[in-house]
């Protein structure tokens, strides 16, 4: 009987310890999913090209951890009456501050790049579009943060997705309204990765797209930056080149 009890206790301890391990993901997963771009003019034959810059300020997954990340993208967008597509190449760099893991504590740099496509099918009523869409991409990440995840996972200190490559994916509802020939405002909520849940509001005005995504900090209501704050600016290269 004592032997059986000892075995049960050992198994219980093993299961409990496994469940208590922290889990770390690629740094890009800490960001919000970038919203799809609606152009101010529907062009069936012309692809509009954008360059974008994005800034992420976020809390890490565990206490006293933080994330800072910058991301740049090259985007090809096409908007029709009932379908909208974006194709994107992107790169990013940032820092993840690890805390509470003794020898692994401190800032870890990270670099990555990838490609992503998104499509939205919508119902158009006058100037209003209501639709649903999805995105899918592939990316890779390297740097100190990747090495930390790989080494700490091997030592059994954490659980981690240690693969060199990984996927991005999301589904989202979207609402867009065209106020004028040069201005569209849209909002969408991406569910997937990066971000798990990424609400965003987007303003496309005079060939420049501004967007904001914010998640509140449920542990501190006075933290106005929230759990995650991300801001992006996209510049229409077609319009920029036309000005020269």
C-alpha distance (Angstrom), angle and dihedral (degrees) to the residues before:
residue distance angle dihedral
X1 . . .
X2 3.84 . .
X3 3.81 89.3 .
X4 3.82 91.8 53.0
X5 3.80 91.5 48.4
X6 3.81 91.0 50.2
X7 3.81 91.7 51.3
X8 3.81 91.7 49.2
X9 3.82 90.8 50.0
X10 3.81 92.4 49.4
X11 3.81 92.2 49.8
X12 3.82 91.2 47.3
X13 3.80 91.9 50.8
X14 3.81 91.5 48.7
X15 3.81 92.2 50.9
X16 3.80 92.1 45.8
X17 3.80 93.5 49.8
X18 3.79 92.1 48.6
X19 3.79 91.6 51.0
X20 3.82 91.7 51.0
X21 3.79 95.7 58.8
X22 3.79 115.4 113.6
X23 3.78 116.7 -117.4
X24 3.81 121.0 -140.2
X25 3.81 126.7 -169.4
X26 3.83 134.9 -169.2
X27 3.80 109.8 -64.0
X28 3.82 93.2 -117.3
X29 3.83 87.6 64.3
X30 3.83 88.0 68.0
X31 3.82 90.3 64.5
X32 3.80 131.1 77.3
X33 3.79 121.7 -97.5
X34 3.80 108.6 -103.5
X35 3.83 112.8 -114.5
X36 3.79 124.0 -115.8
X37 3.82 115.9 -100.1
X38 3.80 122.1 -120.6
X39 3.79 113.3 -158.8
X40 3.80 120.4 -138.0
X41 3.83 91.4 -128.6
X42 3.81 127.8 43.6
X43 3.79 110.0 -126.1
X44 3.78 117.8 179.6
X45 3.80 95.4 -173.2
X46 3.81 105.9 28.3
X47 3.80 125.0 76.4
X48 3.79 114.4 -148.9
X49 3.80 115.2 -141.0
X50 3.79 124.5 -148.7
X51 3.80 137.7 -177.7
X52 3.78 116.6 -153.7
X53 3.78 141.2 -167.3
X54 3.81 123.9 -161.7
X55 3.81 134.5 -173.7
X56 3.81 125.8 -158.3
X57 3.81 126.1 -165.8
X58 3.80 112.3 176.7
X59 3.76 147.9 150.0
X60 3.80 115.7 -106.7
X61 3.78 122.9 -119.1
X62 3.82 93.5 -95.0
X63 3.81 137.8 42.4
X64 3.82 116.8 -62.4
X65 3.81 92.6 5.1
X66 3.81 122.4 129.9
X67 3.80 138.4 -174.9
X68 3.82 130.2 -153.2
X69 3.79 119.3 -179.9
X70 3.80 139.3 167.1
X71 3.79 122.0 -160.9
X72 3.78 133.4 -171.0
X73 3.81 127.1 -165.9
X74 3.78 143.4 -176.6
X75 3.81 109.9 -146.8
X76 3.79 134.5 -170.7
X77 3.81 111.5 -161.1
X78 3.79 134.0 -174.4
X79 3.82 124.5 -175.9
X80 3.81 123.3 -168.5
X81 3.79 129.8 168.1
X82 3.81 94.6 -89.7
X83 3.79 106.9 14.5
X84 3.77 135.6 46.2
X85 3.83 126.8 -170.9
X86 3.80 134.3 -172.1
X87 3.81 127.0 -172.8
X88 3.79 117.2 -168.7
X89 3.80 143.3 -172.7
X90 3.80 113.6 -167.6
X91 3.78 144.4 176.9
X92 3.79 131.1 -170.5
X93 3.78 144.2 -176.1
X94 3.77 133.0 -170.7
X95 3.78 152.2 129.3
X96 3.80 132.9 -95.9
X97 3.81 116.7 -162.2
X98 3.82 108.0 -146.6
X99 3.81 116.8 -156.4
X100 3.80 134.7 -179.0
X101 3.82 98.5 26.5
X102 3.82 100.1 98.7
X103 3.83 108.7 -141.8
X104 3.83 91.9 24.3
X105 3.81 95.5 55.8
X106 3.80 119.7 120.5
X107 3.81 142.2 54.2
X108 3.81 116.6 -32.5
X109 3.79 119.4 -167.4
X110 3.77 122.1 -141.3
X111 3.81 137.1 -169.4
X112 3.78 129.3 -172.9
X113 3.77 147.2 156.3
X114 3.79 138.2 -166.4
X115 3.80 150.6 148.3
X116 3.80 130.0 -107.8
X117 3.78 139.4 -179.3
X118 3.80 128.8 -161.9
X119 3.78 134.5 -175.5
X120 3.79 132.8 -170.9
X121 3.81 127.6 -166.6
X122 3.77 114.0 -161.2
X123 3.77 145.7 178.0
X124 3.81 110.9 -123.8
X125 3.81 118.9 -149.9
X126 3.79 110.3 175.8
X127 3.82 103.6 -60.9
X128 3.81 94.7 -15.1
X129 3.81 124.5 93.5
X130 3.80 123.2 -170.1
X131 3.76 118.1 -178.6
X132 3.77 153.2 133.9
X133 3.76 129.5 -119.9
X134 3.76 148.1 166.1
X135 3.78 141.4 -145.5
X136 3.79 135.0 -154.1
X137 3.78 132.1 -177.9
X138 3.79 148.0 153.1
X139 3.80 127.5 -128.5
X140 3.78 143.1 169.7
X141 3.80 131.7 -149.0
X142 3.80 135.9 -162.8
X143 3.81 139.9 164.2
X144 3.81 135.8 82.1
X145 3.80 93.7 -41.2
X146 3.81 91.6 54.1
X147 3.82 90.4 48.3
X148 3.81 90.1 49.3
X149 3.80 92.0 52.8
X150 3.79 91.1 46.6
X151 3.83 96.4 46.9
X152 3.81 97.8 40.3
X153 3.81 90.7 47.2
X154 3.82 90.6 51.3
X155 3.81 90.3 51.1
X156 3.80 91.2 50.0
X157 3.81 93.0 -116.7
X158 3.83 94.2 119.8
X159 3.78 141.7 6.5
X160 3.78 112.8 -117.7
X161 3.76 145.1 165.1
X162 3.79 95.5 -118.2
X163 3.80 99.3 174.7
X164 3.80 116.4 127.0
X165 3.82 90.3 -131.1
X166 3.79 131.9 39.6
X167 3.81 142.4 168.0
X168 3.80 134.9 -105.1
X169 3.81 119.0 -154.7
X170 3.79 141.4 159.2
X171 3.79 146.7 162.5
X172 3.78 121.2 -144.5
X173 3.81 144.5 177.4
X174 3.80 114.1 -140.3
X175 3.81 138.2 -168.1
X176 3.81 121.7 -167.0
X177 3.78 131.9 179.0
X178 3.80 126.5 -168.8
X179 3.81 108.8 -144.4
X180 3.80 95.1 178.4
X181 3.79 142.5 -14.9
X182 3.79 89.4 -78.8
X183 3.81 103.7 33.6
X184 3.81 133.4 68.8
X185 3.80 126.2 166.1
X186 3.80 119.9 -164.7
X187 3.77 138.8 170.7
X188 3.79 131.4 -162.5
X189 3.80 142.2 167.0
X190 3.80 116.4 -140.2
X191 3.79 117.3 -156.4
X192 3.79 113.2 -164.7
X193 3.78 137.6 45.5
X194 2.99 132.3 -1.6
X195 3.77 99.6 45.2
X196 3.83 101.6 2.1
X197 3.83 88.2 -129.8
X198 3.82 117.5 25.5
X199 3.81 117.2 175.8
X200 3.80 113.1 -174.2
X201 3.78 142.1 174.3
X202 3.81 119.9 -150.5
X203 3.81 133.4 -162.3
X204 3.82 119.8 -168.0
X205 3.78 107.6 -171.0
X206 3.83 128.3 162.2
X207 3.82 94.5 -17.8
X208 3.81 94.8 -49.1
X209 3.82 121.3 104.7
X210 3.81 120.1 -155.4
X211 3.79 122.0 -173.7
X212 3.78 138.2 176.0
X213 3.80 133.4 -165.7
X214 3.81 122.7 -173.8
X215 3.80 135.1 176.2
X216 3.84 117.4 -169.9
X217 3.79 122.2 -123.7
X218 3.80 104.6 -114.9
X219 3.82 90.4 -166.3
X220 3.81 95.0 54.8
X221 3.80 119.3 27.9
X222 3.83 90.4 -174.3
X223 3.80 91.6 61.2
X224 3.80 99.5 101.7
X225 3.82 93.2 -175.0
X226 3.80 86.6 61.1
X227 3.78 129.7 -161.1
X228 3.80 90.1 -52.1
X229 3.80 132.2 9.7
X230 3.80 121.8 -176.5
X231 3.78 129.6 172.9
X232 3.80 129.3 -176.7
X233 3.80 139.6 -175.0
X234 3.82 123.7 -163.2
X235 3.81 122.2 -168.5
X236 3.81 121.5 -155.4
X237 3.81 106.3 -126.6
X238 3.81 92.9 -166.5
X239 3.78 91.3 59.0
X240 3.79 92.1 41.3
X241 3.81 93.7 53.0
X242 3.81 91.2 45.2
X243 3.78 88.4 61.7
X244 3.81 92.5 63.0
